Amino acid sequence: MSTADPTPRVIFVQFKCKLGRAYEVAARLVDDIENTPQVYSTSGTYDLIARFHLDPDQDPGLFVTETLQTIEGVAETHTIIGFNAFTPRPKTKG
């Protein structure tokens, strides 16, 4: 009997892109990479941040190094692994 949690693993990856390539990288992420619900352009050190849903048994390190870092135009990545998602609690009346 398997006790593995079927909940997808969530990671956020920040991308520093080669000059002039941020929109091209963003398009590749949303068009070509499965389980990419959101990509945002950002200000600051990194050009983009994206959220990815990985299968519970999928290795985030391999996903980032083999799938994301090999996209043409990506210069650097920074990965953040999400643990718990918090949502608003139901409001009580009275």
ABEGO torsion letter per residue (X at the ends): XBABBABBBBBBBBBBBBBGAAAAAAAAAAAABBGBABBBBBBEABABBBBBBBBAABBAAAAAAAAAAABBGBABBBBBBBABBBBBBBBBBX
